[in-house]
Amino acid sequence: MYAIGNIIYGVPLTPQAVKAIEDTGDSIDPYFEALYSGNASSAIGYCGVKLGEIDECTDAVRITPDGLIPGSIDGIMKPKAKIPLAPTPAQKLEVVKKLAKLPKCVAGKLPPPGVYLVWSSS
């Protein structure tokens, strides 16, 4: 098992939001993309779009103003695809639509929309 850092634009799922949804008898599944974690005390996930991911098996991640570049450092940087740190206009619109569908019971139980690193595991 290894850690995975999911870079998302939207809102990460919080334990308070999970409880609020479950208290209504509903499930988080219609609203949030659930992520696996073998040792989390509460469900983890996000409502939004995934910009990319990094994992602890990556040797290095170069951080640039435009985004993250995961790669192997076998003497030289062998980059993989760049992960943007900002959503496209289409992704922003998609997130607005997804957030509008969230149940009212989660109001005030989620952080503001933005770019987040949400941890999960393999």
RAURLIN-V774603 format. One record per residue. N is the residue number from 0. SS is DSSP state (a for helix, b for strand, c for the rest). PHI is phi in radians with two decimals (999 if undefined). OMEGA is omega in radians with two decimals (NA if undefined). Layout:
# RAURLIN-V774603
N_SS_PHI_OMEGA ; N_SS_PHI_OMEGA
This chain:
# RAURLIN-V774603
0_c_999_3.10 ; 1_c_-2.44_-3.10 ; 2_b_-1.41_3.09 ; 3_b_-2.17_3.06 ; 4_b_-1.73_-3.14 ; 5_b_-1.59_3.11 ; 6_b_-1.61_-3.05 ; 7_b_-2.20_2.91 ; 8_b_-2.00_-3.09 ; 9_b_2.59_3.11 ; 10_b_-2.32_3.05 ; 11_b_-1.35_3.09 ; 12_c_-1.26_3.12 ; 13_c_-1.96_3.08 ; 14_a_-1.00_3.14 ; 15_a_-1.15_3.12 ; 16_a_-1.21_3.10 ; 17_a_-1.01_-3.12 ; 18_a_-1.09_-3.12 ; 19_a_-1.06_-3.14 ; 20_a_-1.20_-3.13 ; 21_a_-1.14_3.10 ; 22_a_-1.12_3.10 ; 23_c_-1.52_-3.09 ; 24_c_1.53_-3.13 ; 25_c_-1.62_3.12 ; 26_c_-2.02_3.09 ; 27_c_-1.30_-2.99 ; 28_c_-0.95_-3.13 ; 29_c_-1.22_-2.99 ; 30_c_-1.97_-3.03 ; 31_c_-2.21_3.00 ; 32_b_-1.46_-3.11 ; 33_b_-1.35_3.10 ; 34_b_-2.04_-3.12 ; 35_c_-1.45_2.96 ; 36_c_-2.67_-3.09 ; 37_c_-1.19_-3.06 ; 38_c_-2.20_3.14 ; 39_c_-1.34_3.13 ; 40_c_-1.42_3.12 ; 41_c_-2.49_3.10 ; 42_c_-1.04_3.08 ; 43_b_-2.15_3.14 ; 44_b_2.91_-3.11 ; 45_b_-2.75_2.97 ; 46_b_-2.02_-3.09 ; 47_b_2.77_3.13 ; 48_b_-2.17_3.11 ; 49_b_-1.55_3.12 ; 50_b_-1.52_-3.14 ; 51_b_2.92_3.10 ; 52_b_-2.63_3.01 ; 53_b_-2.22_3.07 ; 54_b_-2.45_-3.05 ; 55_c_-1.26_3.08 ; 56_c_-1.45_3.08 ; 57_c_-1.33_-3.11 ; 58_c_-1.12_-3.06 ; 59_b_-2.67_3.04 ; 60_b_-2.25_3.11 ; 61_b_-1.44_-3.14 ; 62_b_-1.84_3.13 ; 63_c_-2.17_3.09 ; 64_c_-1.05_-3.12 ; 65_c_-1.52_-3.09 ; 66_b_2.82_-3.13 ; 67_b_-1.80_3.11 ; 68_b_-2.16_3.09 ; 69_b_-1.28_3.12 ; 70_b_-2.96_3.12 ; 71_b_-1.79_-3.08 ; 72_c_-1.96_3.13 ; 73_c_-1.14_-3.11 ; 74_c_1.55_3.07 ; 75_c_-2.40_3.13 ; 76_c_-1.29_3.07 ; 77_b_-1.93_-3.00 ; 78_b_-1.27_2.95 ; 79_b_-1.71_-3.14 ; 80_b_-1.07_3.12 ; 81_b_-1.24_3.08 ; 82_b_-1.79_-3.11 ; 83_b_-1.20_3.08 ; 84_c_-1.77_3.10 ; 85_c_-2.43_3.11 ; 86_c_-1.33_3.02 ; 87_c_-1.36_3.06 ; 88_a_-0.99_3.12 ; 89_a_-1.13_3.11 ; 90_a_-1.17_3.09 ; 91_a_-1.05_3.13 ; 92_a_-1.11_3.11 ; 93_a_-1.04_-3.14 ; 94_a_-1.18_3.09 ; 95_a_-0.98_3.14 ; 96_a_-1.13_3.13 ; 97_a_-1.14_-3.13 ; 98_a_-1.15_3.13 ; 99_a_-1.15_-3.13 ; 100_c_-1.56_3.13 ; 101_c_-1.14_3.11 ; 102_c_-1.16_-3.11 ; 103_a_-1.08_-3.10 ; 104_a_-1.14_3.14 ; 105_a_-1.63_3.12 ; 106_c_-0.97_3.14 ; 107_c_1.38_-3.12 ; 108_c_-1.96_3.13 ; 109_c_-2.25_3.08 ; 110_c_-1.27_3.12 ; 111_c_-1.19_3.10 ; 112_c_-1.04_3.13 ; 113_b_3.11_3.07 ; 114_b_-1.61_-3.09 ; 115_b_-2.28_2.96 ; 116_b_-1.80_-3.12 ; 117_b_-1.94_-3.07 ; 118_b_-1.42_2.99 ; 119_b_-2.50_3.10 ; 120_b_-2.39_-3.10 ; 121_c_-1.42_NA
